[in-house]
């Protein structure tokens, strides 16, 4: 969509700083965050070109990324209840159960949708995510909760596919966007993304006294600074703790 129409017929060595900067600025006018992602792709591509001996200098060097404001939305207990009620009432069972598993595990959408039965142990209590399905490209082994095991058990009894959440053609579900839009509308929650369920999982864990290290292990973080984004959630937990002690 962005590279081929402009550069598809040109040699890598002919792409200049001005070309890259112009493309980044053009996309930034309407989609600044997307422009940053495209800049990252360009930088990676030209670094590979240097590695392969095609060019000597990366033409993206010196291009400044747009400022990004991280948005994190945490569902409240009441919102979680409304979401669960909407999920149980919805007719699309496969996508709804995939969404429920995201909420109950804090896993990324792709990890859940691509999950297969061979990733779980026999009693469905341990999930071994392969490196190919995780963002860090590292295996992640995690114990799942009893509700997740129950959900998986029911799906396995009804399954005739290698995948936990198979589509009608037997392949894994590609997305749950439409179902999620329907669920949030039913639950009366605006501006909520499916990835917010991962943040919600972390916030519920922390509000119940789970430490940051453990939260990071549950979410599959390999770096502590990734989990540190949730540190401010400890404020409320600590406040309740000191009030308990004082009382």
KAURVEN-V140599 format. One record per residue. PHI is phi in radians with two decimals (* if undefined). Layout:
PHI / PHI
This chain:
* / -1.92 / -1.48 / -1.05 / -1.03 / -1.62 / -2.09 / -0.98 / -1.76 / -1.80 / -1.34 / -1.01 / -1.16 / -1.55 / -1.40 / -1.83 / -0.99 / -1.07 / -1.06 / -1.18 / -1.12 / -1.12 / -1.11 / -1.09 / -1.18 / -1.10 / -1.26 / -1.10 / -1.07 / -2.02 / -2.41 / -1.07 / -1.22 / -1.05 / -1.04 / -1.14 / -1.15 / -1.18 / -1.08 / -1.10 / -1.12 / -1.06 / -1.03 / -1.11 / -1.07 / -1.26 / -1.11 / -1.15 / -1.07 / -1.15 / -1.05 / -1.51 / 1.42 / -1.46 / -2.43 / -1.88 / -2.37 / -1.42 / -1.23 / -1.57 / -1.05 / 1.73 / -1.39 / -1.57 / -1.27 / -1.27 / -1.19 / -2.09 / -1.91 / -1.13 / -1.86 / -2.35 / -2.00 / -1.97 / -1.23 / -1.34 / -0.94 / -1.15 / -1.15 / -1.06 / -1.08 / -1.16 / -1.11 / -1.11 / -1.10 / -1.17 / -1.12 / -1.17 / -1.60 / -1.35 / -1.39 / -1.43 / -1.16 / -1.10 / -1.18 / -1.16 / -1.24 / -1.14 / -1.09 / -1.10 / -1.19 / -1.07 / -1.13 / -1.47 / -2.09 / 1.28 / -1.28 / -1.26 / -0.97 / -1.09 / -1.11 / -1.27 / -1.14 / -1.62 / -1.13 / -2.22 / -1.12 / -1.27 / -1.48 / -1.94 / -1.30 / -1.05 / -1.62 / 1.02 / -1.92 / -2.21 / -1.92 / -1.82 / -1.39 / -1.26 / -1.01 / -1.14 / -1.78 / -1.78 / -1.11 / -1.44 / 0.98 / -2.31 / -1.07 / -2.36 / -1.87 / -2.48 / -1.47 / -1.73 / -1.38 / -1.04 / -1.03 / -1.19 / -1.04 / -1.13 / -1.07 / -1.15 / -1.06 / -1.13 / -1.17 / -1.14 / -1.10 / -1.71 / -1.51 / -2.21 / -2.30 / -1.33 / -1.78 / -1.21 / -2.07 / -1.50 / -1.47 / -1.15 / -1.62 / 1.54 / -1.63 / -1.13 / -0.98 / -1.54 / -2.85 / -2.24 / -1.04 / -1.14 / -1.12 / -1.09 / -1.08 / -1.17 / -1.15 / -1.17 / -1.14 / -1.11 / -1.43 / 1.24 / -2.09 / -1.72 / 1.16 / -1.87 / -1.78 / -1.06 / -1.19 / -1.13 / -1.16 / -1.17 / -1.11 / -1.11 / -0.99 / -1.13 / -1.17 / -1.14 / -1.07 / -1.16 / -1.16 / -1.78 / 1.57 / -1.29 / -1.32 / -1.07 / -1.05 / -1.14 / -1.03 / -1.08 / -1.16 / -1.14 / -1.49 / 1.43 / -1.30 / -1.75 / -2.19 / -1.13 / -1.18 / -1.18 / -1.30 / -1.08 / -1.09 / -1.66 / -1.02 / -1.12 / -1.22 / -1.22 / -0.98 / -1.16 / -1.08 / -1.17 / -1.09 / -1.11 / -1.13 / -1.21 / -1.15 / -1.10 / -1.09 / -1.09 / -1.12
